[in-house]
């Protein structure tokens, strides 16, 4: 057995040993053959009655691989061991895959300690709340700036089928990086392949995961005060944000973008993303003075300038971060931000199920 399968066997034995009515007669690895065989078979006695657990171990527990394992397990049970209990084992099994296992009547165990196995009057369930570090790193890599440019492009047209070359050209990301994003989306079943290309199949689940992993874009966050307010500030800002108004880019962000995309509630502070030249345009147009406290304008100069390319213009000069980016920024802006984010999502980010 491989080391991971040995560990899986040990964890399964440890889990079962805690049940008083169970007697473990053996947990054996099956010899490989041309036909599919389970990785482990646990031979048990439950109150003296024999019972088998038929276990399949996958090194990747993402939905794409889990679904295949569940099918193999169910087929084996149906034809070779109808009274046995199937169990799916992987290094980590996400909540979505756990639900899938329950729906298919398959038990599960992961090497992080999550488990649910039920048979013959025995019910075992154990939950570990935290995602393992490897899973967190993998998710974060899917939402890093270059990957995020690909995701934002797809979420603009979630029903569109994309060729890898198209995605690379439109998002400005290399073919290799687009291919990595493609694999990550397919493994989690957030996207599927069709004859025409890659299509998002679960944009809501993708956006949920992105929101839960999202942190403020790295960059310089600058605080200013302006004497302008109301329509005077709005007109000056829209003039400065126009693409034909000198070099540099600046856009409404966060609450300020939401006011144009899906108004929910005004705040006393105005938010922008800008590059260095865009910052200078805003400073001149809004007559900004640095403020250590009492600021009413916040400008972020992000390291990821791709944020300034993913924009919409709901009114002339009102250049805003896209609905997806605005939603993400609002989601980490405190209680009022979370409420505004949900309002924006209902209004601008609702997709057919």
C-alpha positions in Angstrom: 0.0 0.0 0.0 1.0 3.6 -0.6 1.7 5.7 2.5 -1.5 7.6 2.1 -3.5 4.4 1.8 -1.8 3.1 4.9 -2.7 6.3 6.7 -6.3 5.9 5.5 -6.4 2.4 6.8 -5.1 3.5 10.2 -7.6 6.3 10.4 -10.5 4.0 9.5 -9.3 1.5 12.1 -9.0 4.2 14.8 -12.5 5.5 13.9 -14.2 2.1 14.0 -12.4 1.0 17.2 -14.3 3.7 19.2 -17.6 1.9 18.6 -18.2 -0.7 21.3 -20.5 -3.0 19.3 -18.0 -3.3 16.5 -15.3 -5.9 16.2 -12.6 -5.3 13.6 -11.5 -8.6 12.0 -9.3 -6.9 9.4 -8.7 -4.0 7.1 -7.1 -5.3 4.0 -5.8 -3.8 0.7 -7.1 -5.4 -2.4 -4.7 -6.7 -5.1 -5.0 -4.7 -8.3 -6.4 -6.4 -11.3 -7.7 -5.5 -14.8 -11.2 -4.8 -13.3 -11.8 -2.1 -10.8 -11.2 -3.2 -7.2 -11.6 -1.3 -3.9 -8.5 0.0 -2.2 -9.5 -1.3 1.2 -12.0 -3.8 2.5 -12.8 -3.6 6.2 -14.2 -6.9 7.6 -16.3 -6.2 10.7 -18.7 -7.9 13.1 -21.6 -5.8 14.4 -23.1 -7.5 17.5 -21.7 -10.7 16.1 -23.0 -10.2 12.5 -20.5 -9.9 9.7 -20.4 -6.7 7.7 -18.0 -5.3 5.0 -17.0 -1.7 4.3 -15.9 -1.3 0.7 -13.5 1.7 0.5 -12.1 3.7 -2.4 -9.2 6.1 -1.8 -8.6 9.0 -4.1 -5.6 11.3 -3.8 -7.9 14.2 -4.9 -11.2 14.7 -3.2 -12.6 17.4 -5.5 -16.1 16.8 -6.9 -14.8 15.7 -10.3 -12.9 12.8 -8.8 -15.4 12.0 -6.0 -18.2 11.6 -8.5 -16.2 9.0 -10.4 -15.3 7.2 -7.1 -18.9 7.1 -6.0 -20.0 5.5 -9.3 -17.3 2.8 -9.0 -18.2 2.1 -5.4 -22.0 1.9 -6.2 -21.4 -0.4 -9.2 -19.1 -2.7 -7.1 -21.7 -2.9 -4.3 -24.5 -3.6 -6.7 -22.7 -6.5 -8.5 -20.2 -7.9 -6.0 -21.3 -7.1 -2.4 -24.9 -6.0 -2.2 -25.0 -6.0 1.6 -21.7 -4.1 2.1 -21.4 -0.3 2.8 -19.4 1.9 0.4 -17.0 4.4 1.8 -15.2 7.2 -0.1 -11.8 8.3 1.4 -9.6 11.2 0.4 -7.1 13.6 1.9 -9.9 16.3 2.3 -13.6 16.1 1.5 -15.3 19.4 1.1 -18.8 20.1 2.4 -20.1 19.9 -1.2 -18.7 16.5 -1.7 -19.9 15.4 1.7 -23.4 16.3 0.7 -22.9 14.4 -2.6 -21.9 11.3 -0.7 -25.0 11.5 1.5 -27.2 11.9 -1.5 -25.7 8.8 -3.1 -25.8 6.8 0.1 -22.0 6.5 0.4 -20.1 7.0 3.6 -16.9 9.2 3.7 -13.7 9.7 5.6 -11.0 12.1 5.0 -7.5 12.4 6.4 -8.4 15.6 8.2 -10.9 13.7 10.4 -14.2 14.4 8.7 -16.3 11.3 8.6 -19.8 9.9 8.2 -20.4 6.2 8.0 -23.8 4.5 8.8 -24.7 0.8 8.6 -26.5 -1.9 10.7 -27.5 0.4 13.6 -24.1 2.1 13.6 -23.9 5.8 12.9 -20.6 7.6 12.9 -20.3 11.4 12.2 -17.4 13.7 12.9 -16.8 17.2 11.6 -13.6 19.2 11.5 -14.4 22.9 11.0 -11.2 24.2 9.4 -10.1 23.7 5.8 -6.6 22.1 5.7 -3.7 24.4 4.8 -3.2 22.7 1.4 -6.9 23.3 0.4 -6.7 26.9 1.5 -3.5 27.5 -0.6 -5.1 25.8 -3.6 -8.2 28.0 -3.3 -6.2 31.2 -2.8 -4.1 30.4 -5.9 -7.4 30.1 -7.9 -8.3 33.7 -6.8 -4.9 35.3 -7.1 -4.6 38.4 -9.5 -3.8 36.6 -12.7 -6.4 33.8 -12.1 -8.9 36.5 -11.0 -8.6 38.2 -14.3 -9.7 35.0 -16.0 -12.6 34.5 -13.5 -13.8 38.1 -13.9 -13.8 37.7 -17.7 -15.9 34.5 -17.4 -18.3 35.9 -14.9 -19.1 38.8 -17.2 -20.7 36.3 -19.6 -21.4 33.2 -17.4 -23.4 31.4 -20.1 -20.7 31.7 -22.7 -18.5 28.8 -23.9 -14.9 29.9 -23.9 -11.9 28.5 -25.8 -8.6 28.7 -23.8 -7.1 30.9 -26.5 -10.1 33.3 -26.3 -9.8 33.5 -22.5 -6.1 34.2 -22.7 -6.5 37.0 -25.3 -9.4 38.7 -23.5 -8.2 38.4 -20.0 -4.6 39.2 -20.9 -3.3 36.0 -19.1 -1.0 33.4 -20.5 -2.3 30.2 -22.0 -0.7 28.1 -19.3 -2.3 30.1 -16.5 -5.7 29.9 -18.2 -5.3 26.1 -18.4 -4.5 25.9 -14.7 -7.7 27.9 -13.9 -9.7 25.7 -16.3 -8.5 22.6 -14.4 -9.3 24.1 -11.0 -12.8 25.0 -12.1 -13.5 21.6 -13.7 -12.2 19.7 -10.7 -14.6 21.6 -8.4 -17.4 21.2 -11.0 -17.8 25.0 -11.1 -17.3 24.7 -14.9 -17.8 22.0 -17.5 -16.5 21.4 -21.0 -18.8 21.4 -24.0 -18.1 21.1 -27.8 -17.8 24.9 -27.9 -15.5 25.3 -24.9 -15.5 25.9 -21.2 -18.8 27.0 -19.6 -19.4 28.0 -16.0 -21.9 25.5 -14.6 -22.1 26.8 -11.0 -21.2 30.6 -11.0 -22.9 31.1 -7.7 -20.8 28.5 -6.0 -17.7 30.0 -7.6 -18.6 33.4 -6.3 -19.4 32.1 -2.8 -16.0 30.5 -2.6 -14.3 33.6 -3.9 -16.1 35.8 -1.4 -15.2 33.5 1.5 -11.5 33.6 0.5 -11.4 37.3 -0.5 -9.1 39.8 1.1 -8.5 43.5 0.3 -6.3 43.9 -2.8 -2.7 44.7 -1.8 -1.6 48.2 -2.5 -1.3 51.7 -1.1 -4.5 52.9 0.7 -4.5 56.7 0.8 -6.9 59.0 2.8 -7.9 62.4 1.8 -10.3 65.2 2.6 -12.2 67.4 0.0 -14.4 70.4 0.5 -16.4 69.3 -2.5 -19.6 67.4 -1.8 -22.9 66.3 -3.4 -23.3 66.9 -7.2 -20.1 69.1 -7.3 -18.0 66.2 -6.1 -19.8 63.7 -8.3 -19.4 65.9 -11.5 -15.7 66.5 -10.8 -15.1 62.8 -10.2 -16.9 61.7 -13.4 -14.9 64.2 -15.4 -11.6 62.9 -14.0 -12.6 59.3 -14.6 -13.3 59.7 -18.3 -10.9 57.7 -20.3 -10.1 60.7 -22.6 -9.2 62.9 -19.6 -5.4 62.7 -19.7 -3.2 59.7 -18.9 -3.9 57.3 -16.0 -6.9 55.3 -14.8 -9.2 55.8 -11.9 -12.6 54.2 -11.1 -15.3 54.3 -8.5 -15.0 51.4 -6.1 -16.7 49.7 -3.2 -19.7 51.8 -1.8 -19.1 54.5 -4.5 -19.4 52.0 -7.3 -22.4 50.4 -5.7 -24.2 53.7 -5.7 -24.1 53.6 -9.5 -24.6 49.8 -10.0 -27.3 49.1 -7.3 -27.9 51.9 -4.8 -28.5 50.7 -1.3 -27.4 53.3 1.2 -25.1 56.3 1.0 -21.9 56.7 3.0 -20.0 59.8 3.9 -16.8 58.5 2.3 -16.1 58.1 -1.4 -13.9 55.2 -2.7 -11.7 54.9 -5.7 -9.1 52.6 -7.3 -6.4 54.3 -9.3 -3.0 53.9 -10.8 -0.3 56.6 -10.1 -1.4 58.9 -12.9 -5.1 58.3 -12.0 -4.4 59.3 -8.4 -2.9 62.6 -9.6 -6.0 63.3 -11.7 -8.2 62.7 -8.7 -6.1 64.9 -6.5 -6.4 67.8 -9.0 -10.1 67.3 -9.9 -11.3 66.8 -6.3 -8.8 69.2 -4.7 -7.8 66.5 -2.3 -5.8 67.2 0.8 -4.1 64.4 2.8 -6.0 63.5 6.0 -4.7 61.4 8.9 -8.3 61.3 10.3 -11.7 62.6 9.3 -11.1 61.6 5.6 -14.0 61.6 3.2 -12.1 60.2 0.2 -10.2 56.9 0.1 -8.0 56.0 -2.9 -6.4 52.6 -3.2 -3.5 52.3 -5.7 -3.5 48.5 -6.1 -0.6 46.3 -7.1 -2.9 44.4 -9.4 -3.7 46.9 -12.1 -6.0 44.4 -13.7 -8.7 45.7 -11.4 -8.7 48.9 -13.4 -9.4 47.0 -16.7 -12.5 45.2 -15.3 -14.9 48.1 -15.3 -18.4 49.2 -16.3 -19.7 52.6 -17.1 -23.4 52.8 -16.1 -23.5 56.5 -16.9 -21.1 58.8 -18.8 -17.9 59.2 -16.8 -19.2 57.0 -14.0 -16.5 54.3 -14.5 -16.9 51.7 -11.8 -15.4 48.4 -10.8 -17.3 45.5 -12.2 -20.3 44.1 -10.3 -18.2 41.1 -9.3 -15.3 43.2 -8.0 -17.7 45.6 -6.3 -19.5 42.7 -4.6 -16.2 41.3 -3.3 -15.0 44.6 -1.9 -18.3 45.3 -0.2 -18.4 41.8 1.3 -15.4 42.7 3.5 -16.5 46.3 4.3 -18.3 45.5 7.6 -21.9 44.9 8.3 -23.3 47.7 6.1 -21.0 46.5 3.3 -22.2 42.9 3.6 -25.8 44.2 3.4 -25.0 46.3 0.3 -23.1 43.3 -1.2 -26.2 41.1 -0.9 -28.4 43.8 -2.4 -26.0 44.2 -5.3 -25.8 40.4 -5.8 -29.6 40.1 -6.0 -29.9 43.0 -8.5 -26.9 42.4 -10.7 -25.4 38.9 -10.1 -28.3 36.5 -10.3 -27.9 33.7 -12.7 -30.2 30.9 -13.8 -29.7 27.7 -11.7 
